[in-house]
Amino acid sequence: MNLTKKLLIFTIMFITQLSFAQYTEVINSNRPGVSKSAFSVGTNVLQFEVGPYIVNEEHTPLQYDVSGFGADFTARYGLFFEQLEINLEGIYQNDTFTDNRSTIPAENKRSNFKNFAIGAKYLVYDPYKNSEEEDKPNLYSYHANRSFKWKSLIPAVAVYAGVNIDSKNNSFLPPGVEGISPKIMVSTQNNFSGGWVLVTNLIKDRIGTDFSDFQYIITLTHSFNPQWVVFGETQGIKSDFYADNLFRFGGAYLWSKDFQLDTAVTFNSKDTPSVFGVNFGMSYRFDFHVDKEIDNGNSRDEADKRKPKNKKEKKKRTDDFDDDGNL
């Protein structure tokens, strides 16, 4: 194997290892899926993620359909610690609800937030934190670097706590759901060799209301190279107001280290209602991250050693140079 190939493998593996840290040299977005990574964006990083979409729903037994558009959005900021992230997220939708039960269909135009929440996420366990020495890339074996590692079955774990802010008389929500209600989540993430990442979310939403729901989201992504990634996702929702199993597939393209584009389709397998949606999204970050300086106590001692102790020693050091300034 020539030197160029060795350097290429080392660079790819080094970038992979960086992705396990909180702060990464390239943007770390939750898109194009709806699951939330266990890792934060990094301290002093402000990141926006938005995805306009179109949606079509048809409920066969109740004879209604919905067509319209909307946008989901998230603002994330790394605060105080590498493990901590505060975020604001929501979905705004504008659609037309058509009741087909009568001879003349009745249309009702709607526009409001389907959800709006503010919260914080904290990484409580990071199995990759002290694995730099163990996971150094093998410069002589491409297959060894991509082989399965049993310890990759141990996930990173984060917890989230936040509050929903629901407006009064919101036609997208169950009757009586309004005001502030808690939301909690546990997020796990496994980084497997070969560019595979598995994210799982367990969510309890609108706690304390008559229509509290439980959700699970499982997302599997695969990166072909540092720029292209594809994903598949399943989302289960269970409540007294609405229950569904949604499936998503799509991909993302890294335009630059701070900008990502993505697209995905969403659908289900039932008619109560049937769901089909397409979204196009983007993520952008403002990177103000500064690495903390590590002071091991030796820098000042070394500097003191290099200082001349007196004028005689200073003159002696000057005399060590020749007329061209070389030693």
Phi, psi and omega in degrees: 000127183281171185297323181299316179294322178298316181294323179296314179298318180297318180297314180298315181292327179293319177297321178299317180294323178298327183293344179281343182280172177292303178272136178236156180292336176243160184301141180240094187259150173282341179286158012269357177279186179251358177286161182248127178297156177285341185262152179270178180279345183104150183298140177062028173249125177253123187229136178243136179227124184219146181215098172296147182212161170244148184221144174223126178231145177218121180255105186293309182298319183270357174055054173222159175220157182229133175220139181175202181214168180190192179205134170258146186213152178214137171241127184234142179216130177276121189235131173068300185239156177299331184278348189255137177219132172257147184210155175233131184216155180188172176225123177248131184227140175235119184211179176238121177265119183246120177268116184258016184283337180259171181299318177256113182301138179259126182254140178228114180277133183232149173202123180184177175278125173287328169201154179208121186218149175235134182197188180219145180237139182225130178281113183266338179212128181232102182289348183263000187301316184245033185255011184300315182291320183289329187256025176298138183293146175273110185288350185250355183219107177295319182291325179296323180291333183256006180285157182290137177242126184299327182292345177291348176287343177275117186271159165285145185230131177230154176239148181231142173220134181201186179228140171274144175239104185250132180283161181285145178056043178275117186289349177273350185248162177298153178302133177090350179275115181199165178082213186252134177217145182287156176217133179229157181206147169244128181240132176238153181215128175247128176254105181266160178293159180083011177084018179262135178226132179243123179240134178233132176240135171241119191233135170242116191244152179049053181295136178093350177269170179288348183232043175297142181234159175244138179227148168232144178225129177235122183235130176241122179241154178219126178260126178280328178201180182298351184249330186247137177218144174239160181210158170226145187211145172233139181228125177250135181232131181222117173204173179286344181264323185206138176221140183196163170232112184254149179233140180226145174218145180177198182202172181218154179230127179275104183287316176210178184294343181242005187220128181230141174247149181206165175208155181200157172242146180234136178205168175227188186234026180227177180237027181231057358262171169281145184231135171215126180217152177229133177229154174232124187232172177209154177225136179219142180235147170256110190264102176250018183291137176230124179296138178288137178283133180262114180259107181269007176085356183262340186297316180290322179297318180295321179295321179295324180294328182281343180286136176294137184283335180206177183294326180297315180293324179298317179294323180297319180293325178292323181290344180289346181266146178273186184296336180271003180085010180260153178289000000 
